[in-house]
Amino acid sequence: MLAGLPALFRTHVQGVVIKVEDFPDEETEREMELESPYDLLGLYRGVPVGHGSELGPPRQDVDMIFLYRAPLLHYWCETGEPLDDIVRNTLIHEIGHHFGYSDEDMDAIEFGEE
């Protein structure tokens, strides 16, 4: 899936770990105030590109993108959209967060809003 993304994306996500988990963990559910673990398809955790500090202490953690298998499959069953499109769109959305875009920024890009 990642290999099919534009080269610019692939270049800037080389150090990002992409993990597939069945569901978000309980801490993430609380933090995101989810009504259901099915409410979250993916999540970016890390410091967006250009937001790190060269002057501060070295980072101990790694940027990660989580894709949640059960919610993605549930969404697929509910909508009938092609599964590869759902996963690709979720991955691109989370990569957008890696580049520093907010959910609102991503919606504006996706839906052509200004």
N, C-alpha and C positions, 0 to 999 in steps of 0.2 A: 504494500500500500504506500509506504513512504517513498519507494523508488519512483512511483508515478507522479510525485509532486514536482513543481517547478524547481530547477537547479538552485535558485536563490534560497528557497526554503530549506532544501536539503543541506546546503552549505552551513546555514546558521543553526541547524538543529543537530549537528553531528555529536555534540556533547550531551544532548538531552536523552535521558532514559525514557523509553516508552514501555509502560507496563500494562498488561491486561489483567484485571481483577474481576471477580464475579460481581461484587458490589462495593460501594464506598464503605470504609470502615466506620465504626460508631462515632469516633471523634469527628470525622468529616461530616457525617450526617448532622451532628449537633452544631458544628461550626457553620455549616451552610443552611441550617434551619430547615432541613428537608422534611416534608410531610411523609415521604415514603422513600426508601432507598432506590426506587425506580425513577425518581425525579432527576437524577444526575447521570448523564451519558458519559461525560469525561471531565477531567480536571487537570489544570496546570498548577504545579507547585514549583516555585523557584523565584529567581530574580530576573525580571525581563531584561532583554538585551539593552544595553546602554544605561541601566539603572544601578549597576553594581558600582562599588567604590574601589578605585585603585589604591586609595590611601588607607583604607580600613584593613582589619585583619583578614587573612585569606579565608575564603569560604570553606566550610567543612562538609556541606551537603551538595547534592547534585540536583540540577533541574530535572523535573520529571513530569511526564504526561501520563495520566491514568485514563484508560478506556475501560468502562464498566460493562462487561459481557452481558449480564442478565438484563439491565436496563436497555441496552442497545437491541437485544433480541426482542424484548417486550415492545419497544417502540416500532420495530420492524413488523411485528405481528399486528399491532394496532393500526399502523398506517398503510402497510402494503408497499411502501417505498422500497426500492432495491437496497438490500443490506449493505452492499459495497458503497453505495452513495451515502448512506447514513454514517457508516464508519469513517469514510473519507471526509465528509463535512464536519464531523465531530473532531477528527484529528486536525483539520485545517483551523477550526475554531480555537482549539487549544494551542496550536502553534502561534496563532494570532496573539494570544495572551503572552506567549514567550517573547513576542516582539513588542509587548507593552500596550497592546490594544485592549480596551475595556469591552464588556459585553455590548454596551451601547455603540461603540466604534464598530464592532464586528457586525452588529445588526445593520448599521448604516451602510457598511460596505456590501453586505449580502443583499440587502433590499434596495440599494441605490438611494438611500435617504441622505439628506445633507444636514 
